[in-house]
Amino acid sequence: MPLQSDDLIGFTTQTKAFLMKYQAQLTAANYNPATDITALEADCATFATEDQNQETMKTALKNKTAAVITLANALYNKTSSTLDAAIGKLGKTTNEGKEGARIRSILRGRGPNTPTPPAPPTP
């Protein structure tokens, strides 16, 4: 699992500080960390921006999911009420009324076109 965003940013910040603190010693040892420090700053800023964009998208997705669920419930209720009204006009006990009632039964998984679920595994 990837590191938490704050942990990764902290790790990068501490590493950058470490490189800056010992820059003279590192340069004397034939390693100039200036390029890496600059790259870490840029990469960390890019990461932080993209991470925030992702969090914003997650929130938007949750909001959109809630909106779609609300719309789905409203559509089901309207369709169901419409079907009930039509069945009532045709008569619940007539062949036509029973045909209408089967539409909902199939949707709910109680109709004749619903496949039989598999048997549970034997222990």
Backbone atoms as SQL, in Angstrom:
CREATE TABLE atoms (id INTEGER PRIMARY KEY, chain TEXT, resi INTEGER, resn TEXT, atom TEXT, x REAL, y REAL, z REAL);
INSERT INTO atoms VALUES
  (1, 'A', 1, 'MET', 'N', 0.838, -1.167, 0.000),
  (2, 'A', 1, 'MET', 'CA', 0.000, 0.000, 0.000),
  (3, 'A', 1, 'MET', 'C', 0.893, 1.242, 0.000),
  (4, 'A', 2, 'PRO', 'N', 0.564, 2.225, -0.818),
  (5, 'A', 2, 'PRO', 'CA', 1.402, 3.424, -0.849),
  (6, 'A', 2, 'PRO', 'C', 1.349, 4.188, 0.467),
  (7, 'A', 3, 'LEU', 'N', 2.364, 4.982, 0.683),
  (8, 'A', 3, 'LEU', 'CA', 2.411, 5.817, 1.878),
  (9, 'A', 3, 'LEU', 'C', 1.283, 6.830, 1.862),
  (10, 'A', 4, 'GLN', 'N', 0.883, 7.258, 3.040),
  (11, 'A', 4, 'GLN', 'CA', -0.088, 8.346, 3.139),
  (12, 'A', 4, 'GLN', 'C', 0.556, 9.601, 2.555),
  (13, 'A', 5, 'SER', 'N', -0.262, 10.457, 1.974),
  (14, 'A', 5, 'SER', 'CA', 0.251, 11.665, 1.321),
  (15, 'A', 5, 'SER', 'C', 1.092, 12.515, 2.261),
  (16, 'A', 6, 'ASP', 'N', 0.578, 12.763, 3.460),
  (17, 'A', 6, 'ASP', 'CA', 1.314, 13.601, 4.410),
  (18, 'A', 6, 'ASP', 'C', 2.648, 12.967, 4.798),
  (19, 'A', 7, 'ASP', 'N', 2.656, 11.649, 4.932),
  (20, 'A', 7, 'ASP', 'CA', 3.899, 10.953, 5.276),
  (21, 'A', 7, 'ASP', 'C', 4.923, 11.085, 4.149),
  (22, 'A', 8, 'LEU', 'N', 4.469, 10.935, 2.922),
  (23, 'A', 8, 'LEU', 'CA', 5.375, 11.027, 1.780),
  (24, 'A', 8, 'LEU', 'C', 5.921, 12.444, 1.623),
  (25, 'A', 9, 'ILE', 'N', 5.060, 13.437, 1.778),
  (26, 'A', 9, 'ILE', 'CA', 5.511, 14.826, 1.688),
  (27, 'A', 9, 'ILE', 'C', 6.496, 15.124, 2.822),
  (28, 'A', 10, 'GLY', 'N', 6.206, 14.632, 4.028),
  (29, 'A', 10, 'GLY', 'CA', 7.123, 14.815, 5.149),
  (30, 'A', 10, 'GLY', 'C', 8.464, 14.156, 4.909),
  (31, 'A', 11, 'PHE', 'N', 8.434, 12.950, 4.368),
  (32, 'A', 11, 'PHE', 'CA', 9.662, 12.217, 4.059),
  (33, 'A', 11, 'PHE', 'C', 10.503, 13.000, 3.054),
  (34, 'A', 12, 'THR', 'N', 9.847, 13.511, 2.027),
  (35, 'A', 12, 'THR', 'CA', 10.549, 14.277, 1.000),
  (36, 'A', 12, 'THR', 'C', 11.127, 15.566, 1.585),
  (37, 'A', 13, 'THR', 'N', 10.349, 16.246, 2.396),
  (38, 'A', 13, 'THR', 'CA', 10.794, 17.498, 3.014),
  (39, 'A', 13, 'THR', 'C', 11.991, 17.254, 3.929),
  (40, 'A', 14, 'GLN', 'N', 11.936, 16.186, 4.711),
  (41, 'A', 14, 'GLN', 'CA', 13.049, 15.869, 5.613),
  (42, 'A', 14, 'GLN', 'C', 14.301, 15.480, 4.829),
  (43, 'A', 15, 'THR', 'N', 14.115, 14.751, 3.741),
  (44, 'A', 15, 'THR', 'CA', 15.262, 14.365, 2.909),
  (45, 'A', 15, 'THR', 'C', 15.898, 15.600, 2.287),
  (46, 'A', 16, 'LYS', 'N', 15.060, 16.503, 1.781),
  (47, 'A', 16, 'LYS', 'CA', 15.568, 17.747, 1.206),
  (48, 'A', 16, 'LYS', 'C', 16.351, 18.544, 2.259),
  (49, 'A', 17, 'ALA', 'N', 15.806, 18.634, 3.463),
  (50, 'A', 17, 'ALA', 'CA', 16.485, 19.353, 4.547),
  (51, 'A', 17, 'ALA', 'C', 17.815, 18.686, 4.886),
  (52, 'A', 18, 'PHE', 'N', 17.824, 17.372, 4.897),
  (53, 'A', 18, 'PHE', 'CA', 19.056, 16.618, 5.173),
  (54, 'A', 18, 'PHE', 'C', 20.113, 16.933, 4.114),
  (55, 'A', 19, 'LEU', 'N', 19.699, 16.893, 2.837),
  (56, 'A', 19, 'LEU', 'CA', 20.635, 17.177, 1.747),
  (57, 'A', 19, 'LEU', 'C', 21.171, 18.608, 1.837),
  (58, 'A', 20, 'MET', 'N', 20.304, 19.536, 2.211),
  (59, 'A', 20, 'MET', 'CA', 20.730, 20.930, 2.333),
  (60, 'A', 20, 'MET', 'C', 21.682, 21.101, 3.521),
  (61, 'A', 21, 'LYS', 'N', 21.388, 20.434, 4.628),
  (62, 'A', 21, 'LYS', 'CA', 22.206, 20.542, 5.831),
  (63, 'A', 21, 'LYS', 'C', 23.632, 20.048, 5.571),
  (64, 'A', 22, 'TYR', 'N', 23.757, 18.973, 4.826),
  (65, 'A', 22, 'TYR', 'CA', 25.068, 18.365, 4.588),
  (66, 'A', 22, 'TYR', 'C', 25.560, 18.585, 3.158),
  (67, 'A', 23, 'GLN', 'N', 25.062, 19.636, 2.520),
  (68, 'A', 23, 'GLN', 'CA', 25.422, 19.901, 1.128),
  (69, 'A', 23, 'GLN', 'C', 26.935, 20.069, 0.951),
  (70, 'A', 24, 'ALA', 'N', 27.565, 20.768, 1.857),
  (71, 'A', 24, 'ALA', 'CA', 29.019, 20.981, 1.736),
  (72, 'A', 24, 'ALA', 'C', 29.776, 19.653, 1.823),
  (73, 'A', 25, 'GLN', 'N', 29.418, 18.831, 2.811),
  (74, 'A', 25, 'GLN', 'CA', 30.093, 17.534, 2.958),
  (75, 'A', 25, 'GLN', 'C', 29.808, 16.617, 1.757),
  (76, 'A', 26, 'LEU', 'N', 28.582, 16.665, 1.274),
  (77, 'A', 26, 'LEU', 'CA', 28.228, 15.824, 0.127),
  (78, 'A', 26, 'LEU', 'C', 28.967, 16.282, -1.130),
  (79, 'A', 27, 'THR', 'N', 29.086, 17.582, -1.288),
  (80, 'A', 27, 'THR', 'CA', 29.805, 18.114, -2.449),
  (81, 'A', 27, 'THR', 'C', 31.288, 17.713, -2.371),
  (82, 'A', 28, 'ALA', 'N', 31.849, 17.768, -1.165),
  (83, 'A', 28, 'ALA', 'CA', 33.253, 17.356, -0.973),
  (84, 'A', 28, 'ALA', 'C', 33.444, 15.878, -1.280),
  (85, 'A', 29, 'ALA', 'N', 32.350, 15.087, -1.149),
  (86, 'A', 29, 'ALA', 'CA', 32.422, 13.649, -1.434),
  (87, 'A', 29, 'ALA', 'C', 32.002, 13.359, -2.879),
  (88, 'A', 30, 'ASN', 'N', 32.082, 14.364, -3.737),
  (89, 'A', 30, 'ASN', 'CA', 31.757, 14.249, -5.169),
  (90, 'A', 30, 'ASN', 'C', 30.270, 13.989, -5.444),
  (91, 'A', 31, 'TYR', 'N', 29.410, 14.537, -4.606),
  (92, 'A', 31, 'TYR', 'CA', 27.960, 14.460, -4.861),
  (93, 'A', 31, 'TYR', 'C', 27.378, 15.837, -4.575),
  (94, 'A', 32, 'ASN', 'N', 26.970, 16.507, -5.622),
  (95, 'A', 32, 'ASN', 'CA', 26.333, 17.811, -5.457),
  (96, 'A', 32, 'ASN', 'C', 24.821, 17.582, -5.452),
  (97, 'A', 33, 'PRO', 'N', 24.165, 17.722, -4.300),
  (98, 'A', 33, 'PRO', 'CA', 22.743, 17.411, -4.199),
  (99, 'A', 33, 'PRO', 'C', 21.818, 18.517, -4.715),
  (100, 'A', 34, 'ALA', 'N', 22.367, 19.611, -5.229),
  (101, 'A', 34, 'ALA', 'CA', 21.537, 20.745, -5.647),
  (102, 'A', 34, 'ALA', 'C', 20.483, 20.337, -6.683),
  (103, 'A', 35, 'THR', 'N', 20.880, 19.555, -7.663),
  (104, 'A', 35, 'THR', 'CA', 19.938, 19.122, -8.702),
  (105, 'A', 35, 'THR', 'C', 18.846, 18.236, -8.108),
  (106, 'A', 36, 'ASP', 'N', 19.245, 17.359, -7.212),
  (107, 'A', 36, 'ASP', 'CA', 18.265, 16.472, -6.577),
  (108, 'A', 36, 'ASP', 'C', 17.326, 17.252, -5.658),
  (109, 'A', 37, 'ILE', 'N', 17.858, 18.241, -4.965),
  (110, 'A', 37, 'ILE', 'CA', 17.012, 19.067, -4.096),
  (111, 'A', 37, 'ILE', 'C', 15.947, 19.782, -4.932),
  (112, 'A', 38, 'THR', 'N', 16.377, 20.365, -6.035),
  (113, 'A', 38, 'THR', 'CA', 15.441, 21.053, -6.930),
  (114, 'A', 38, 'THR', 'C', 14.409, 20.078, -7.497),
  (115, 'A', 39, 'ALA', 'N', 14.853, 18.906, -7.891),
  (116, 'A', 39, 'ALA', 'CA', 13.945, 17.895, -8.449),
  (117, 'A', 39, 'ALA', 'C', 12.948, 17.413, -7.392),
  (118, 'A', 40, 'LEU', 'N', 13.446, 17.200, -6.166),
  (119, 'A', 40, 'LEU', 'CA', 12.540, 16.769, -5.094),
  (120, 'A', 40, 'LEU', 'C', 11.478, 17.832, -4.805),
  (121, 'A', 41, 'GLU', 'N', 11.883, 19.094, -4.798),
  (122, 'A', 41, 'GLU', 'CA', 10.915, 20.179, -4.570),
  (123, 'A', 41, 'GLU', 'C', 9.842, 20.172, -5.648),
  (124, 'A', 42, 'ALA', 'N', 10.270, 20.072, -6.906),
  (125, 'A', 42, 'ALA', 'CA', 9.323, 20.084, -8.021),
  (126, 'A', 42, 'ALA', 'C', 8.410, 18.857, -7.996),
  (127, 'A', 43, 'ASP', 'N', 9.008, 17.686, -7.776),
  (128, 'A', 43, 'ASP', 'CA', 8.216, 16.456, -7.750),
  (129, 'A', 43, 'ASP', 'C', 7.228, 16.462, -6.583),
  (130, 'A', 44, 'CYS', 'N', 7.660, 16.978, -5.449),
  (131, 'A', 44, 'CYS', 'CA', 6.789, 17.034, -4.278),
  (132, 'A', 44, 'CYS', 'C', 5.626, 17.990, -4.527),
  (133, 'A', 45, 'ALA', 'N', 5.902, 19.126, -5.153),
  (134, 'A', 45, 'ALA', 'CA', 4.832, 20.078, -5.469),
  (135, 'A', 45, 'ALA', 'C', 3.846, 19.475, -6.458),
  (136, 'A', 46, 'THR', 'N', 4.352, 18.774, -7.457),
  (137, 'A', 46, 'THR', 'CA', 3.474, 18.116, -8.433),
  (138, 'A', 46, 'THR', 'C', 2.619, 17.062, -7.750),
  (139, 'A', 47, 'PHE', 'N', 3.262, 16.261, -6.910),
  (140, 'A', 47, 'PHE', 'CA', 2.528, 15.230, -6.176),
  (141, 'A', 47, 'PHE', 'C', 1.431, 15.842, -5.311),
  (142, 'A', 48, 'ALA', 'N', 1.764, 16.884, -4.558),
  (143, 'A', 48, 'ALA', 'CA', 0.784, 17.513, -3.666),
  (144, 'A', 48, 'ALA', 'C', -0.408, 18.045, -4.454),
  (145, 'A', 49, 'THR', 'N', -0.139, 18.659, -5.595),
  (146, 'A', 49, 'THR', 'CA', -1.219, 19.177, -6.440),
  (147, 'A', 49, 'THR', 'C', -2.099, 18.048, -6.966),
  (148, 'A', 50, 'GLU', 'N', -1.474, 17.010, -7.488),
  (149, 'A', 50, 'GLU', 'CA', -2.236, 15.887, -8.043),
  (150, 'A', 50, 'GLU', 'C', -2.992, 15.131, -6.954),
  (151, 'A', 51, 'ASP', 'N', -2.394, 15.012, -5.782),
  (152, 'A', 51, 'ASP', 'CA', -3.079, 14.358, -4.669),
  (153, 'A', 51, 'ASP', 'C', -4.333, 15.142, -4.288),
  (154, 'A', 52, 'GLN', 'N', -4.216, 16.464, -4.234),
  (155, 'A', 52, 'GLN', 'CA', -5.380, 17.290, -3.913),
  (156, 'A', 52, 'GLN', 'C', -6.439, 17.168, -5.003),
  (157, 'A', 53, 'ASN', 'N', -6.005, 17.131, -6.269),
  (158, 'A', 53, 'ASN', 'CA', -6.959, 16.937, -7.371),
  (159, 'A', 53, 'ASN', 'C', -7.697, 15.608, -7.219),
  (160, 'A', 54, 'GLN', 'N', -6.970, 14.571, -6.839),
  (161, 'A', 54, 'GLN', 'CA', -7.589, 13.264, -6.647),
  (162, 'A', 54, 'GLN', 'C', -8.611, 13.310, -5.517),
  (163, 'A', 55, 'GLU', 'N', -8.259, 13.948, -4.410),
  (164, 'A', 55, 'GLU', 'CA', -9.199, 14.050, -3.286),
  (165, 'A', 55, 'GLU', 'C', -10.452, 14.826, -3.690),
  (166, 'A', 56, 'THR', 'N', -10.272, 15.868, -4.475),
  (167, 'A', 56, 'THR', 'CA', -11.414, 16.630, -4.972),
  (168, 'A', 56, 'THR', 'C', -12.297, 15.749, -5.857),
  (169, 'A', 57, 'MET', 'N', -11.664, 14.938, -6.692),
  (170, 'A', 57, 'MET', 'CA', -12.420, 14.042, -7.565),
  (171, 'A', 57, 'MET', 'C', -13.153, 12.971, -6.758),
  (172, 'A', 58, 'LYS', 'N', -12.530, 12.473, -5.683),
  (173, 'A', 58, 'LYS', 'CA', -13.192, 11.486, -4.829),
  (174, 'A', 58, 'LYS', 'C', -14.464, 12.077, -4.225),
  (175, 'A', 59, 'THR', 'N', -14.361, 13.317, -3.756),
  (176, 'A', 59, 'THR', 'CA', -15.523, 13.985, -3.182),
  (177, 'A', 59, 'THR', 'C', -16.598, 14.181, -4.245),
  (178, 'A', 60, 'ALA', 'N', -16.176, 14.606, -5.424),
  (179, 'A', 60, 'ALA', 'CA', -17.134, 14.796, -6.516),
  (180, 'A', 60, 'ALA', 'C', -17.807, 13.473, -6.881),
  (181, 'A', 61, 'LEU', 'N', -17.042, 12.378, -6.880),
  (182, 'A', 61, 'LEU', 'CA', -17.606, 11.068, -7.188),
  (183, 'A', 61, 'LEU', 'C', -18.631, 10.657, -6.141),
  (184, 'A', 62, 'LYS', 'N', -18.307, 10.873, -4.864),
  (185, 'A', 62, 'LYS', 'CA', -19.270, 10.551, -3.804),
  (186, 'A', 62, 'LYS', 'C', -20.547, 11.363, -3.968),
  (187, 'A', 63, 'ASN', 'N', -20.391, 12.645, -4.279),
  (188, 'A', 63, 'ASN', 'CA', -21.563, 13.498, -4.487),
  (189, 'A', 63, 'ASN', 'C', -22.371, 13.052, -5.700),
  (190, 'A', 64, 'LYS', 'N', -21.688, 12.696, -6.778),
  (191, 'A', 64, 'LYS', 'CA', -22.369, 12.240, -7.988),
  (192, 'A', 64, 'LYS', 'C', -23.076, 10.913, -7.740),
  (193, 'A', 65, 'THR', 'N', -22.422, 10.015, -6.985),
  (194, 'A', 65, 'THR', 'CA', -23.037, 8.732, -6.655),
  (195, 'A', 65, 'THR', 'C', -24.331, 8.946, -5.876),
  (196, 'A', 66, 'ALA', 'N', -24.298, 9.836, -4.900),
  (197, 'A', 66, 'ALA', 'CA', -25.505, 10.125, -4.124),
  (198, 'A', 66, 'ALA', 'C', -26.598, 10.697, -5.018),
  (199, 'A', 67, 'ALA', 'N', -26.224, 11.576, -5.942),
  (200, 'A', 67, 'ALA', 'CA', -27.212, 12.161, -6.856),
  (201, 'A', 67, 'ALA', 'C', -27.815, 11.094, -7.771),
  (202, 'A', 68, 'VAL', 'N', -26.987, 10.190, -8.272),
  (203, 'A', 68, 'VAL', 'CA', -27.484, 9.130, -9.158),
  (204, 'A', 68, 'VAL', 'C', -28.394, 8.175, -8.391),
  (205, 'A', 69, 'ILE', 'N', -28.051, 7.864, -7.155),
  (206, 'A', 69, 'ILE', 'CA', -28.904, 6.993, -6.340),
  (207, 'A', 69, 'ILE', 'C', -30.257, 7.656, -6.115),
  (208, 'A', 70, 'THR', 'N', -30.252, 8.942, -5.835),
  (209, 'A', 70, 'THR', 'CA', -31.502, 9.682, -5.662),
  (210, 'A', 70, 'THR', 'C', -32.339, 9.631, -6.939),
  (211, 'A', 71, 'LEU', 'N', -31.694, 9.849, -8.083),
  (212, 'A', 71, 'LEU', 'CA', -32.403, 9.790, -9.363),
  (213, 'A', 71, 'LEU', 'C', -32.933, 8.384, -9.642),
  (214, 'A', 72, 'ALA', 'N', -32.127, 7.369, -9.328),
  (215, 'A', 72, 'ALA', 'CA', -32.557, 5.987, -9.550),
  (216, 'A', 72, 'ALA', 'C', -33.784, 5.664, -8.699),
  (217, 'A', 73, 'ASN', 'N', -33.755, 6.075, -7.437),
  (218, 'A', 73, 'ASN', 'CA', -34.904, 5.824, -6.561),
  (219, 'A', 73, 'ASN', 'C', -36.140, 6.540, -7.059),
  (220, 'A', 74, 'ALA', 'N', -35.971, 7.781, -7.486),
  (221, 'A', 74, 'ALA', 'CA', -37.109, 8.546, -8.012),
  (222, 'A', 74, 'ALA', 'C', -37.662, 7.901, -9.276),
  (223, 'A', 75, 'LEU', 'N', -36.775, 7.451, -10.171),
  (224, 'A', 75, 'LEU', 'CA', -37.227, 6.808, -11.406),
  (225, 'A', 75, 'LEU', 'C', -37.954, 5.504, -11.098),
  (226, 'A', 76, 'TYR', 'N', -37.406, 4.707, -10.178),
  (227, 'A', 76, 'TYR', 'CA', -38.071, 3.458, -9.809),
  (228, 'A', 76, 'TYR', 'C', -39.457, 3.748, -9.242),
  (229, 'A', 77, 'ASN', 'N', -39.542, 4.689, -8.318),
  (230, 'A', 77, 'ASN', 'CA', -40.830, 5.002, -7.696),
  (231, 'A', 77, 'ASN', 'C', -41.846, 5.494, -8.720),
  (232, 'A', 78, 'LYS', 'N', -41.419, 6.344, -9.646),
  (233, 'A', 78, 'LYS', 'CA', -42.323, 6.853, -10.679),
  (234, 'A', 78, 'LYS', 'C', -42.761, 5.725, -11.609),
  (235, 'A', 79, 'THR', 'N', -41.808, 4.905, -12.035),
  (236, 'A', 79, 'THR', 'CA', -42.134, 3.784, -12.928),
  (237, 'A', 79, 'THR', 'C', -43.065, 2.803, -12.226),
  (238, 'A', 80, 'SER', 'N', -42.774, 2.507, -10.972),
  (239, 'A', 80, 'SER', 'CA', -43.591, 1.582, -10.206),
  (240, 'A', 80, 'SER', 'C', -45.014, 2.106, -10.041),
  (241, 'A', 81, 'SER', 'N', -45.138, 3.378, -9.728),
  (242, 'A', 81, 'SER', 'CA', -46.465, 3.984, -9.576),
  (243, 'A', 81, 'SER', 'C', -47.227, 3.967, -10.900),
  (244, 'A', 82, 'THR', 'N', -46.519, 4.244, -11.980),
  (245, 'A', 82, 'THR', 'CA', -47.145, 4.217, -13.303),
  (246, 'A', 82, 'THR', 'C', -47.620, 2.810, -13.636),
  (247, 'A', 83, 'LEU', 'N', -46.770, 1.831, -13.361),
  (248, 'A', 83, 'LEU', 'CA', -47.148, 0.440, -13.606),
  (249, 'A', 83, 'LEU', 'C', -48.341, 0.049, -12.740),
  (250, 'A', 84, 'ASP', 'N', -48.331, 0.440, -11.456),
  (251, 'A', 84, 'ASP', 'CA', -49.458, 0.155, -10.568),
  (252, 'A', 84, 'ASP', 'C', -50.760, 0.750, -11.097),
  (253, 'A', 85, 'ALA', 'N', -50.680, 1.977, -11.584),
  (254, 'A', 85, 'ALA', 'CA', -51.884, 2.628, -12.125),
  (255, 'A', 85, 'ALA', 'C', -52.405, 1.881, -13.343),
  (256, 'A', 86, 'ALA', 'N', -51.496, 1.487, -14.226),
  (257, 'A', 86, 'ALA', 'CA', -51.900, 0.757, -15.435),
  (258, 'A', 86, 'ALA', 'C', -52.495, -0.601, -15.072),
  (259, 'A', 87, 'ILE', 'N', -51.862, -1.309, -14.139),
  (260, 'A', 87, 'ILE', 'CA', -52.380, -2.607, -13.699),
  (261, 'A', 87, 'ILE', 'C', -53.759, -2.426, -13.077),
  (262, 'A', 88, 'GLY', 'N', -53.908, -1.385, -12.276),
  (263, 'A', 88, 'GLY', 'CA', -55.207, -1.110, -11.652),
  (264, 'A', 88, 'GLY', 'C', -56.287, -0.857, -12.686),
  (265, 'A', 89, 'LYS', 'N', -55.971, -0.164, -13.748),
  (266, 'A', 89, 'LYS', 'CA', -56.945, 0.116, -14.812),
  (267, 'A', 89, 'LYS', 'C', -57.305, -1.151, -15.575),
  (268, 'A', 90, 'LEU', 'N', -56.331, -2.029, -15.746),
  (269, 'A', 90, 'LEU', 'CA', -56.585, -3.264, -16.489),
  (270, 'A', 90, 'LEU', 'C', -57.199, -4.344, -15.597),
  (271, 'A', 91, 'GLY', 'N', -57.014, -4.206, -14.287),
  (272, 'A', 91, 'GLY', 'CA', -57.507, -5.205, -13.345),
  (273, 'A', 91, 'GLY', 'C', -56.386, -6.142, -12.947),
  (274, 'A', 92, 'LYS', 'N', -56.142, -6.251, -11.650),
  (275, 'A', 92, 'LYS', 'CA', -55.029, -7.065, -11.158),
  (276, 'A', 92, 'LYS', 'C', -55.174, -8.545, -11.501),
  (277, 'A', 93, 'THR', 'N', -56.397, -8.997, -11.607),
  (278, 'A', 93, 'THR', 'CA', -56.609, -10.428, -11.831),
  (279, 'A', 93, 'THR', 'C', -56.723, -10.785, -13.309),
  (280, 'A', 94, 'THR', 'N', -56.687, -9.795, -14.177),
  (281, 'A', 94, 'THR', 'CA', -56.750, -10.094, -15.613),
  (282, 'A', 94, 'THR', 'C', -55.387, -10.560, -16.096),
  (283, 'A', 95, 'ASN', 'N', -55.366, -11.208, -17.250),
  (284, 'A', 95, 'ASN', 'CA', -54.093, -11.649, -17.830),
  (285, 'A', 95, 'ASN', 'C', -53.179, -10.447, -18.081),
  (286, 'A', 96, 'GLU', 'N', -53.768, -9.341, -18.541),
  (287, 'A', 96, 'GLU', 'CA', -52.978, -8.138, -18.804),
  (288, 'A', 96, 'GLU', 'C', -52.390, -7.574, -17.508),
  (289, 'A', 97, 'GLY', 'N', -53.173, -7.537, -16.461),
  (290, 'A', 97, 'GLY', 'CA', -52.705, -7.049, -15.167),
  (291, 'A', 97, 'GLY', 'C', -51.605, -7.939, -14.606),
  (292, 'A', 98, 'LYS', 'N', -51.779, -9.250, -14.770),
  (293, 'A', 98, 'LYS', 'CA', -50.752, -10.183, -14.298),
  (294, 'A', 98, 'LYS', 'C', -49.462, -10.029, -15.098),
  (295, 'A', 99, 'GLU', 'N', -49.601, -9.740, -16.381),
  (296, 'A', 99, 'GLU', 'CA', -48.418, -9.507, -17.212),
  (297, 'A', 99, 'GLU', 'C', -47.647, -8.279, -16.696),
  (298, 'A', 100, 'GLY', 'N', -48.372, -7.241, -16.378),
  (299, 'A', 100, 'GLY', 'CA', -47.733, -6.042, -15.825),
  (300, 'A', 100, 'GLY', 'C', -47.059, -6.332, -14.493),
  (301, 'A', 101, 'ALA', 'N', -47.700, -7.118, -13.632),
  (302, 'A', 101, 'ALA', 'CA', -47.134, -7.456, -12.331),
  (303, 'A', 101, 'ALA', 'C', -45.845, -8.273, -12.484),
  (304, 'A', 102, 'ARG', 'N', -45.767, -9.084, -13.537),
  (305, 'A', 102, 'ARG', 'CA', -44.559, -9.890, -13.773),
  (306, 'A', 102, 'ARG', 'C', -43.347, -9.016, -14.088),
  (307, 'A', 103, 'ILE', 'N', -43.597, -7.854, -14.678),
  (308, 'A', 103, 'ILE', 'CA', -42.476, -6.953, -15.001),
  (309, 'A', 103, 'ILE', 'C', -41.709, -6.609, -13.724),
  (310, 'A', 104, 'ARG', 'N', -42.441, -6.250, -12.674),
  (311, 'A', 104, 'ARG', 'CA', -41.796, -5.897, -11.405),
  (312, 'A', 104, 'ARG', 'C', -41.206, -7.143, -10.741),
  (313, 'A', 105, 'SER', 'N', -41.901, -8.256, -10.804),
  (314, 'A', 105, 'SER', 'CA', -41.398, -9.488, -10.184),
  (315, 'A', 105, 'SER', 'C', -40.070, -9.911, -10.775),
  (316, 'A', 106, 'ILE', 'N', -39.942, -9.796, -12.080),
  (317, 'A', 106, 'ILE', 'CA', -38.683, -10.164, -12.738),
  (318, 'A', 106, 'ILE', 'C', -37.578, -9.228, -12.288),
  (319, 'A', 107, 'LEU', 'N', -37.894, -7.930, -12.196),
  (320, 'A', 107, 'LEU', 'CA', -36.900, -6.963, -11.748),
  (321, 'A', 107, 'LEU', 'C', -36.424, -7.290, -10.342),
  (322, 'A', 108, 'ARG', 'N', -37.308, -7.654, -9.487),
  (323, 'A', 108, 'ARG', 'CA', -36.961, -7.953, -8.096),
  (324, 'A', 108, 'ARG', 'C', -36.380, -9.349, -7.920),
  (325, 'A', 109, 'GLY', 'N', -36.296, -10.121, -8.982),
  (326, 'A', 109, 'GLY', 'CA', -35.663, -11.424, -8.897),
  (327, 'A', 109, 'GLY', 'C', -36.576, -12.544, -8.451),
  (328, 'A', 110, 'ARG', 'N', -37.893, -12.334, -8.575),
  (329, 'A', 110, 'ARG', 'CA', -38.814, -13.391, -8.148),
  (330, 'A', 110, 'ARG', 'C', -39.568, -13.982, -9.336),
  (331, 'A', 111, 'GLY', 'N', -39.196, -13.564, -10.503),
  (332, 'A', 111, 'GLY', 'CA', -39.943, -14.004, -11.677),
  (333, 'A', 111, 'GLY', 'C', -39.400, -15.278, -12.271),
  (334, 'A', 112, 'PRO', 'N', -40.102, -15.809, -13.252),
  (335, 'A', 112, 'PRO', 'CA', -39.713, -17.078, -13.870),
  (336, 'A', 112, 'PRO', 'C', -38.434, -16.981, -14.687),
  (337, 'A', 113, 'ASN', 'N', -37.996, -15.788, -15.077),
  (338, 'A', 113, 'ASN', 'CA', -36.793, -15.659, -15.894),
  (339, 'A', 113, 'ASN', 'C', -35.530, -15.462, -15.054),
  (340, 'A', 114, 'THR', 'N', -35.647, -15.566, -13.750),
  (341, 'A', 114, 'THR', 'CA', -34.510, -15.374, -12.869),
  (342, 'A', 114, 'THR', 'C', -33.748, -16.688, -12.727),
  (343, 'A', 115, 'PRO', 'N', -32.414, -16.662, -12.968),
  (344, 'A', 115, 'PRO', 'CA', -31.658, -17.907, -12.831),
  (345, 'A', 115, 'PRO', 'C', -31.598, -18.364, -11.377),
  (346, 'A', 116, 'THR', 'N', -31.510, -19.662, -11.194),
  (347, 'A', 116, 'THR', 'CA', -31.392, -20.229, -9.853),
  (348, 'A', 116, 'THR', 'C', -29.979, -20.001, -9.352),
  (349, 'A', 117, 'PRO', 'N', -29.834, -19.481, -8.111),
  (350, 'A', 117, 'PRO', 'CA', -28.479, -19.269, -7.598),
  (351, 'A', 117, 'PRO', 'C', -27.766, -20.598, -7.367),
  (352, 'A', 118, 'PRO', 'N', -26.434, -20.601, -7.453),
  (353, 'A', 118, 'PRO', 'CA', -25.697, -21.849, -7.243),
  (354, 'A', 118, 'PRO', 'C', -25.823, -22.317, -5.797),
  (355, 'A', 119, 'ALA', 'N', -25.693, -23.613, -5.624),
  (356, 'A', 119, 'ALA', 'CA', -25.764, -24.191, -4.287),
  (357, 'A', 119, 'ALA', 'C', -24.531, -23.776, -3.482),
  (358, 'A', 120, 'PRO', 'N', -24.681, -23.609, -2.172),
  (359, 'A', 120, 'PRO', 'CA', -23.498, -23.246, -1.371),
  (360, 'A', 120, 'PRO', 'C', -22.497, -24.387, -1.363),
  (361, 'A', 121, 'PRO', 'N', -21.211, -24.058, -1.188),
  (362, 'A', 121, 'PRO', 'CA', -20.173, -25.110, -1.193),
  (363, 'A', 121, 'PRO', 'C', -20.360, -26.065, -0.024),
  (364, 'A', 122, 'THR', 'N', -19.976, -27.298, -0.256),
  (365, 'A', 122, 'THR', 'CA', -20.055, -28.323, 0.791),
  (366, 'A', 122, 'THR', 'C', -18.842, -28.205, 1.693),
  (367, 'A', 123, 'PRO', 'N', -19.069, -28.161, 3.029),
  (368, 'A', 123, 'PRO', 'CA', -17.921, -28.028, 3.945),
  (369, 'A', 123, 'PRO', 'C', -17.015, -29.217, 3.963);
